[in-house]
Amino acid sequence: MGKEMEKFQWTRLCLATLVGISGAASAVDDASIEKDADGDTILVTAKQQTLQALGVSVINAEAIKERPPARDISELIRTMPGVNLTGNSTSGQRGNNRQIDIRGMGPENTLILVDGLPVSSRNSVRLGWRGERDTRGDTGWVPPEMIERIEVIRGPAAARYGNGAAGGVVNIITKRQMETLHGTLNGYMNFPQHKEEGATKRTDFSLAGPLTDNFSFRLFGGYSKTQADGKYLNQGHESERTGSYSDTIPAGREGDIDKDINAMLHWDVMDGQSLEFETGYSRQGNLYAGDTQNTNTSKLVKDMYGKETNRMYRQTYALTHRGLWDNGVSAINYVQYERTRNSRMNEGLAGGTEGIFDSSNRGFSTTQLDSLLLHSDVSIPFNLGVSQTATVGAEWNEQKMKDPSSFTQTTAGGSVPGIADANRSPYTSAQITSLFAEDNIELTDSTMLTPGLRFDYHSIVGNNWSPSLNLSQELGDYFTMKMGIARAYKAPSLYQTNPNYLLYSRGQGCYASAGACYLQGNDDLKAENSINKEIGIEFHNGDYLAGVTYFRNDYRNKIEAGYSPIGKSSTGAADIYRWENVPKAVVEGLEGSLNIPVSQNVTWNNNMTYMFKSENKKTGDYLSIIPEYTLNSSLRWQAREDWSMETTMTWYGRQKPKKYNYKGEKVTGSENNEVSPYAVFGLSSTYTVNKNLSLTGGIENIFDKRQFRAGNAQTTGNAVTNSYMYGAGAQTYNEPGRTFYVSVNTSF
């Protein structure tokens, strides 16, 4: 009863603060001001200041047009400093479903936003024993041609965004020009040289403009289809397999069919005040390539190749108020409702059958995740000794999930205390109430200090405080030193905190047990948190830019499958593990950049990331499989006003596999396989035919440097039947070969 009362009090406080903030902003004298361009007010003043921090990169619409991504924008985001594509662990499970990892903190610590509003659809996908989800992530909900820019925010600057931003934030800003009636129609196709690699076709459109003096609209939609990689793409490259596994082949990348439609109505209520109503509907369906969690197979797996085995339906409704007054005060208030329906074929939840289609229970089950978010903040410029801009705000977020399939694991190893053997509730939910404040203090013309504080109350794990401090100091005309420290956090998932979520293993997955075990959700978990630090120096002189940044994240309470049993089943036949907090982990590295205007028409841009450390201090193992270093380089030539060319290169350093298996024993044999350094080169050219038509063509991976998925990281199998799938180490993903592409962009 006490916990419910505490939750009610915090909710009431948050809602009162929301009303109070809006009222404070409205009380400011109203006056006529010049309107900002649509889209520039997505980030209020304090957030715009955040974009001057060290760990911030921007990809603009021109860069997207000149190098269009095939599958989704993660292909471009991975070329930013500190960014890689990886899984959420070293297991290699679902190895081709790599997602955005920022500064080695894993995809679960990367917060995806669209126009500043969080996207949470991937949270509807079940979390496996090793922390992986069978999902492509949340970077594919907006057609690439509809994006104005992508902001990638890393390190301490990202902590202000709260839950899930301990690694960083990817903010996808959509195109919002609505002053005049105009439209676009775009198309993209690629042609892999190797026919067993899936090809992509995409088309999208937009229409926007004024309806009256005060009303305007925007409508966009898109359709894309990527074929699944061929069944035998990785044949001849798989790790050794014996017995009943001898005919299994690790799958390539799955295909997908994406459909999107989005509509926005914008109302200029008065000078400086606007309301927007936006709604969107998206459907993402996969084209199955044969992957399973343990790279094993069955007749049903083979039969489903090339068919849809999971479908994600995402619906959003958002109402946003933006205010800007003549004295510089700005405010943003919004409410967003997001519903995701995750419909997928039923899968097993025990041992080697976890994550493989359930032949005894064919058909689809649908998980529904509902998220309601209320947000309000106001930025107030003032002078108290020095010029300052303070931002205060509040948020309230509720997520409710109904999953009829993931809570159905039987208690074959004996009953588990505290939960029913069958017919467990499919419902789970959590609420987060947040208050935050930040002050941009211009101490001198060359010194900017930004302290901040965020408080979050989670209905299951309790309170969390996230202080931050960032400093920018100009050192003469050409150098700027920047540093920051912040405490970031991530709440446990709805699966990890639910005791009804049960997985079972006969022994191979049990860290400290000789026999069978369960892994159970834990409602006693603490939130993950990380003390993120960075310091760097930047040189800037005209278009010349060079900089280097050192970063270190001291990671606390990372949530993983337990290492020690907390009890036994009713029969004593199985140990019981729970999700638990790992006391300490550390991530440490360098980021650098070098941009040189070679001539008036030629620019050379470079960035690099070097990882010193990514370590679980309890086990000494790596947190995920990422390159030791990554170097991105591009040379762009504006040959004529209407014609440009660009060459690109990404060089990946050595990728090391996990050190220990699921039993805590050192890996052996092929489990030690590394991915050697390799480079991928690209070439593109864009020609502007006229103001309404442009053409882009190019080649990705010119020198056809491919990587093949050999399997999961570690060996698994059955000693009785001498059937084994030997570990592949770090060789758990595919890098596609030489691919030609063309895109057409038209407008009126």
Beta strands, then each sheet from edge to edge (+ up, - down):
strand 1: 56-60
strand 2: 83-86
strand 3: 99-102
strand 4: 110-114
strand 5: 117-118
strand 6: 147-154
strand 7: 168-174
strand 8: 182-192
strand 9: 200-210
strand 10: 215-226
strand 11: 255-270
strand 12: 273-287
strand 13: 310-324
strand 14: 330-345
strand 15: 364-383
strand 16: 387-402
strand 17: 427-444
strand 18: 447-458
strand 19: 462-475
strand 20: 479-490
strand 21: 502-505
strand 22: 516-520
strand 23: 528-541
strand 24: 544-561
strand 25: 567-568
strand 26: 574-597
strand 27: 602-616
strand 28: 629-640
strand 29: 643-652
strand 30: 678-690
strand 31: 693-700
strand 32: 716-718
strand 33: 723-725
strand 34: 739-747
sheet 1: 1+ 6- 7+ 4+ 5-
sheet 2: 2+ 3-
sheet 3: 21+ 22- 26- 24+ 23- 20+ 19- 18+ 17- 16+ 15- 14+ 13- 12+ 11- 10+ 9- 8+ 34- 31+ 30- 29+ 28- 27+
sheet 4: 21+ 22- 26- 25+
sheet 5: 32+ 33-
end
